[in-house]
Amino acid sequence: MAENTDGLSKLLSALQRAVNDRPADAIDTELQAEPRRTALKDISSAPEVEAFRNELVDGLIRVDTVNRLLNLVALIIEHVVR
């Protein structure tokens, strides 16, 4: 019976050696790296957004200009997220 599976055993051993002896590639490097983490941050209360709000309310920025800018940003986001 062992004679019938000798070829298979030799093949599997050769494959295992080939896998173990190969040089590391980009996938191996990525798999061994620390996992990536994505942190989302609420920017609605950020100082920059608050300054923008204040300038808009104070009339330092035209409302129609802001609306055009925000519509453009929304359009870009819609196309990127798709």
C-alpha positions as CSV (number, residue, x, y, z in Angstrom):
1,M,0.0,0.0,0.0
2,A,2.8,2.4,0.9
3,E,4.3,1.8,-2.6
4,N,1.0,3.2,-4.1
5,T,1.3,6.5,-2.2
6,D,5.1,7.0,-2.3
7,G,4.8,9.3,-5.3
8,L,2.1,11.3,-3.6
9,S,4.1,11.6,-0.4
10,K,7.2,12.7,-2.4
11,L,5.2,15.3,-4.3
12,L,3.6,16.7,-1.1
13,S,7.0,16.9,0.6
14,A,8.5,18.7,-2.4
15,L,5.6,21.2,-2.5
16,Q,5.9,21.9,1.2
17,R,9.7,22.5,0.9
18,A,9.1,24.8,-2.0
19,V,6.6,26.8,-0.1
20,N,8.8,27.0,3.0
21,D,12.0,27.8,1.1
22,R,10.6,30.6,-1.1
23,P,11.6,34.2,-0.4
24,A,9.1,36.5,1.2
25,D,7.1,38.6,-1.2
26,A,4.9,41.7,-0.8
27,I,1.9,39.7,0.3
28,D,4.0,38.0,3.1
29,T,5.2,41.4,4.2
30,E,1.7,42.8,4.4
31,L,0.3,39.7,6.2
32,Q,3.1,40.0,8.8
33,A,2.6,43.7,9.4
34,E,0.4,45.2,12.2
35,P,-3.2,45.4,11.2
36,R,-4.3,48.8,9.8
37,R,-6.8,50.8,11.8
38,T,-9.0,53.5,10.4
39,A,-10.2,56.1,12.8
40,L,-13.2,58.2,11.9
41,K,-13.4,61.6,13.5
42,D,-16.5,63.8,13.9
43,I,-15.5,67.2,12.4
44,S,-18.7,69.0,13.1
45,S,-17.3,70.6,16.2
46,A,-13.8,71.1,15.0
47,P,-12.4,74.6,15.4
48,E,-12.1,75.1,11.6
49,V,-15.7,74.2,11.0
50,E,-16.8,76.5,13.8
51,A,-14.8,79.4,12.3
52,F,-16.3,78.6,8.9
53,R,-19.8,78.7,10.5
54,N,-19.1,82.0,12.2
55,E,-17.8,83.7,9.1
56,L,-20.8,82.4,7.2
57,V,-23.2,83.8,9.8
58,D,-21.3,87.1,10.0
59,G,-21.7,87.6,6.3
60,L,-17.9,87.3,5.6
61,I,-18.7,84.5,3.1
62,R,-21.5,84.6,0.6
63,V,-24.1,82.0,1.0
64,D,-24.4,81.2,-2.7
65,T,-20.7,80.7,-2.9
66,V,-20.8,78.2,0.0
67,N,-23.8,76.4,-1.5
68,R,-21.9,76.0,-4.8
69,L,-18.8,74.7,-3.1
70,L,-20.8,72.3,-0.9
71,N,-22.7,71.0,-4.0
72,L,-19.4,70.5,-5.8
73,V,-17.9,68.6,-2.8
74,A,-21.1,66.4,-2.5
75,L,-20.9,65.6,-6.2
76,I,-17.2,64.6,-5.9
77,I,-18.0,62.4,-2.9
78,E,-20.9,60.7,-4.7
79,H,-18.6,59.8,-7.6
80,V,-15.8,58.6,-5.4
81,V,-18.0,56.5,-3.1
82,R,-19.7,54.6,-6.0
